[in-house]
Amino acid sequence: MGAADQRYFDALRTAHFPPERNYLAAHITLFHQLPPSCVDELGRLFRRIAADTPPPAATLREVYSLGQGVAFRIESAELLAVRARIADHFAGMLTAQDRGTPRLHITVQNKVAAAEARALLAALARDFRPRPLAITGLAAHHYRGGPWEPAFARSFRTTRR
């Protein structure tokens, strides 16, 4: 995300995500698990995509309930097209969870009591208006059973055609 959006969502996660579960900065998950043996290939693919793709247009569409948490829904046909390009490249290696099309979102709270989640949803929804969301690049992380370790990040080229 762009720096301002990153700060905003990181602050929400810090305030509302259970600290013992808050291992990552705010993010939009495109894939849950790619084969670790493909990390170098993924890095090369991300480099190509970032070089030939402008930042995808995206909109924060709504705040919604996860039952025991709260997330912001994202609409972005362009980001889904980038994801499809990655999925096509790794066809046959994707988990069942990653073979489907994701519901793009940013989770700001999870694994809390339902009443706590309802209260946060009401507070965030009160002043929410759909707005653009800056998408600036792609990143990959290694899951290490707790804190995630960054593998690499690539920024999209800075201009739209």
N, C-alpha and C positions, 0 to 999 in steps of 0.2 A: 504494500500500500504506500501511498504517498506519506511523507513525514507527518503532516498534520493529522491525517486519518489514523496513522499508526499510534501517535501519542494519545489520541482520543480513545481508541479501543483498548490500548494497553492500560490506560487509567481506569476504564470500566472493569477490565479483568482484575486489576489489582484490588479494586474496591469490592468486587462482588463474586469473584471466583474463589472457591476454597483454596487457601494458600498451599496446602499440601498437595494439591492437584494442578496448580498453576505452573506448569513446567515450561511453557512456551509463551512467546509474545503473541499478540493477536495475529490471526492469520486466516486465510481462506484455503481450505484443503481441497486440492484437485485430485490427489491420490492418497490412499492410506498406506499402501505398501508396495513398493517396487523392489525387485530383487536386488539385494546389496551388491551382487556381482556385476550389476549394470551401472554402478555409480559413475564410472568414467564415461561410458557411452551416454548416460543421461546428461552429464556435464557438457559434452560436445553438442548434444541435441539442444539443450537450453541455450548454449552460445549461438547456435544457428538461428533459433527462433527469436532470441532477443535482438539479433542483428537485422533480421528481415521483417520484424513485426513492430508496428507502433504500439504504444500503450493501449490496451483494450478499453473501450468505453464501458463504464459500469454505473449502475444506480443502486443506492440503498433503497430498497422498495418498502420494507416494513420491519417492525419489531415483532417477534413472535415467540410463542411458548415452546419450550422443549420438554414440558412437563415438570422436570426438576431443574430447569434452567431457562435462560433467555438467549436468543440470537437475533441477528439482523439478517434478513433475506437480501440477497444480491441478485440483480438481473444483469446479465452480460452475455449476449450471444457471442461477442468477440472473444471473451475469456473461455467460453465453452468451446469455441473453434480451436483455440490454442490447446486446450486440454485434449480435444479429439485428435489433434496432430500428434501429441505425445502418446495417446492411447494407441493410435494406428502404428506408431513406431514400435511399441512394445506389445503388440497383439500376440496373444498366446502366452504371455508372461504375467498377465494381470490376474489378481485374485478375483473371486466372484464379486466381492464388495466393490472393486474398482472397475468391473466391466460395465456397470450401469452408468448413467449420466448423473452426476452429483447435483444435489440441491445446494447451490452456492450460498454460503452464509459465513458470518463471523460470530462465534460463540463468546459471550461475555460472562456467562454464568452457567454452571453445570453441577449436577450431583449435590443439590441443596434440597431442603424441604420444599414441598410444593407451595406452601403458603408464602415462603420467602421468595420463590420464583414469581408467583403471581403479583406480589407487591412490587418487585423490580419491574416486571412487565408493565404494570399500570403506570409507574413513575416514568419510565422511558417512553411509553406510547403517548403519554399526555401531550408532549411537545414535539413529537416526531413528525417530520415532513420528509417525503422522499427527496433524495438529493444525489448529486453525482458522487462517486467514490473513485479516487485516484488509484489506478493499478499501475505500478511502476516496474515490476519485474517478477521473476520466478526464483524460488529458492528450494533447496532440498535439505533435509535433515536426517541424521541417523538417530534411530530410537535406541536408547541405552538403558531402558527400564526405569527411567526417572527423568532427569533433565535431558532434553534433546540436544544433540550436538550438531551444529551447522555443518553441512557438507560443502555447499557453495551457493552463491546467489548471482543472478545475471539481471541487469536492467534492460528493459525494452529501449529501443532507440527512442530518442526524445521527441520526435515530431510525428504527427499524424499526416497521412497523405491527403 
